[in-house]
Amino acid sequence: MCLNCGEKMRLVGWNRCTDHFPLYIISLRFVMKTNRPAAWLWVAPVLLIFGSPSLVYAHTGVGETSGLWNGLAHPLSGLDHLCAMIGVGLWAAQRGGRALWLVPLVFVVVMAVGGALGMMAISIPFVEPGIVASVLILGIMIAAAVRLPLLLSIFMVGTFALFHGHAHGAEMPLTASGLTYGIGFIIATAALHFCGIGIGLLARQSGSTWTWRYAGAAMVLCGIYLALPI
């Protein structure tokens, strides 16, 4: 049932009320009657991000962008970056193997590249939706304990890192203080990765599977908050 016009929507053949698609995706009747609920773990975040009529500014915590100490503090002040960085560490620990160190390393390196592009005013499309998607998708993958092939994992995390790096790099001045800010930002990002890895390794050793689920669910809620229209 379309929540706006009340028109009935068939659940077979992907028919929908095209005039009110953003409202359609949150139709309780559709979600309850679909026979493929697992597919919505992947479809729902995409529809939420790109189907909403407006999107809140996902990149948060903007403040002073010069100096080492501001760079160290900045990642701790933004919900988007805080969730994504800890999430990368959690997911790397959950996956294990070479991903334990390779996934966070790729994120830091690509984030630095994205930051350089942002400082040079080289635009990248879908930066804000990409930041929201990083929080939502990482949360879902952690909660569902999804194991992707290593190369695909690296590509996905690298894409998220490009968005995060560009958003922050666009704020940084092309000065020495901007460079030291970037160094502090990278150090703080790596520290958040280590926090996520530490939590993940403790959860694995203790066999606390609920830790992954609650952490992933909390990230999904944060991602939904970032995606909600103003």
WOKAGI-V170183 format. One record per backbone hydrogen bond with DSSP energy under -0.5 kcal/mol. NH is the residue of the N-H (numbers start at 0). CO is the residue of the C=O. E is the energy in kcal/mol with one decimal. If there is no record, write none. Layout:
nh: (NH | NH)
co: (CO | CO)
e: (E | E)
This chain:
nh: (1 | 5 | 14 | 17 | 19 | 20 | 23 | 24 | 25 | 26 | 30 | 31 | 32 | 33 | 38 | 39 | 39 | 40 | 41 | 42 | 43 | 45 | 46 | 47 | 48 | 49 | 50 | 51 | 55 | 57 | 59 | 66 | 70 | 71 | 72 | 73 | 74 | 75 | 76 | 76 | 77 | 78 | 81 | 82 | 83 | 84 | 85 | 86 | 87 | 88 | 89 | 90 | 91 | 92 | 93 | 94 | 95 | 98 | 99 | 100 | 101 | 102 | 103 | 104 | 105 | 106 | 107 | 108 | 109 | 110 | 111 | 112 | 113 | 114 | 115 | 116 | 117 | 118 | 119 | 120 | 121 | 122 | 126 | 129 | 130 | 131 | 132 | 133 | 134 | 135 | 136 | 137 | 138 | 139 | 140 | 141 | 142 | 143 | 144 | 145 | 147 | 152 | 153 | 154 | 155 | 156 | 157 | 158 | 159 | 160 | 161 | 162 | 163 | 164 | 165 | 166 | 167 | 168 | 169 | 170 | 171 | 171 | 172 | 174 | 178 | 179 | 180 | 181 | 182 | 183 | 184 | 185 | 186 | 187 | 188 | 189 | 190 | 191 | 192 | 193 | 194 | 195 | 196 | 197 | 198 | 199 | 200 | 201 | 202 | 203 | 204 | 205 | 206 | 207 | 208 | 210 | 211 | 212 | 213 | 214 | 215 | 216 | 217 | 218 | 219 | 220 | 221 | 222 | 223 | 224 | 225 | 226 | 227)
co: (6 | 1 | 11 | 15 | 16 | 17 | 19 | 20 | 22 | 23 | 26 | 27 | 28 | 29 | 35 | 35 | 36 | 37 | 38 | 38 | 39 | 41 | 42 | 43 | 44 | 45 | 46 | 47 | 227 | 55 | 57 | 176 | 66 | 67 | 68 | 69 | 70 | 72 | 72 | 73 | 73 | 76 | 77 | 78 | 79 | 80 | 81 | 82 | 83 | 84 | 85 | 86 | 87 | 88 | 89 | 90 | 91 | 95 | 96 | 97 | 97 | 98 | 98 | 100 | 101 | 102 | 103 | 104 | 105 | 106 | 107 | 108 | 109 | 110 | 111 | 112 | 113 | 114 | 115 | 117 | 116 | 120 | 123 | 125 | 126 | 127 | 128 | 129 | 130 | 131 | 132 | 133 | 134 | 135 | 136 | 137 | 138 | 139 | 141 | 140 | 145 | 148 | 149 | 150 | 151 | 152 | 153 | 154 | 155 | 156 | 157 | 158 | 159 | 160 | 161 | 162 | 163 | 164 | 165 | 167 | 167 | 168 | 64 | 172 | 174 | 175 | 176 | 177 | 178 | 179 | 180 | 181 | 182 | 183 | 184 | 185 | 186 | 187 | 188 | 189 | 190 | 191 | 192 | 193 | 194 | 195 | 196 | 197 | 198 | 199 | 200 | 201 | 202 | 202 | 206 | 207 | 207 | 208 | 209 | 210 | 211 | 212 | 213 | 214 | 215 | 216 | 217 | 218 | 219 | 220 | 221 | 222 | 223)
e: (-2.5 | -1.6 | -0.6 | -1.3 | -1.4 | -0.9 | -1.8 | -1.6 | -1.1 | -2.0 | -1.9 | -2.2 | -1.7 | -1.8 | -0.8 | -0.7 | -0.8 | -1.3 | -1.4 | -2.3 | -1.9 | -0.9 | -2.4 | -2.7 | -2.2 | -2.7 | -2.0 | -0.6 | -0.6 | -0.8 | -0.7 | -2.4 | -1.6 | -2.1 | -2.0 | -2.1 | -0.7 | -1.0 | -0.6 | -1.7 | -0.7 | -0.5 | -2.6 | -2.3 | -2.1 | -2.6 | -2.0 | -2.4 | -2.2 | -1.7 | -2.7 | -2.8 | -2.3 | -2.3 | -2.5 | -2.3 | -2.5 | -1.0 | -1.4 | -1.1 | -2.6 | -1.3 | -0.5 | -1.6 | -2.6 | -2.0 | -2.3 | -2.4 | -2.8 | -2.6 | -1.8 | -1.7 | -2.9 | -2.5 | -2.0 | -2.1 | -2.2 | -2.3 | -1.7 | -1.5 | -2.7 | -0.7 | -0.6 | -2.0 | -1.9 | -2.0 | -2.7 | -1.8 | -1.4 | -2.4 | -3.0 | -1.7 | -1.9 | -2.3 | -2.6 | -2.3 | -2.5 | -2.4 | -0.8 | -2.4 | -0.6 | -2.6 | -2.5 | -2.4 | -2.5 | -2.5 | -2.6 | -2.1 | -2.1 | -2.5 | -2.0 | -1.6 | -2.4 | -2.9 | -2.2 | -2.2 | -1.8 | -2.9 | -2.2 | -1.1 | -0.7 | -0.9 | -0.7 | -1.9 | -1.7 | -2.3 | -1.8 | -2.1 | -2.1 | -2.3 | -2.4 | -2.3 | -2.2 | -2.4 | -2.2 | -2.5 | -2.1 | -2.1 | -2.0 | -2.2 | -1.9 | -2.3 | -2.8 | -2.8 | -2.5 | -2.4 | -2.8 | -2.2 | -2.2 | -2.2 | -2.5 | -2.1 | -0.8 | -1.9 | -1.5 | -1.2 | -0.6 | -1.6 | -2.8 | -2.4 | -3.0 | -2.6 | -2.4 | -1.9 | -2.2 | -2.2 | -2.0 | -2.6 | -2.5 | -2.2 | -2.3 | -1.6 | -1.3)
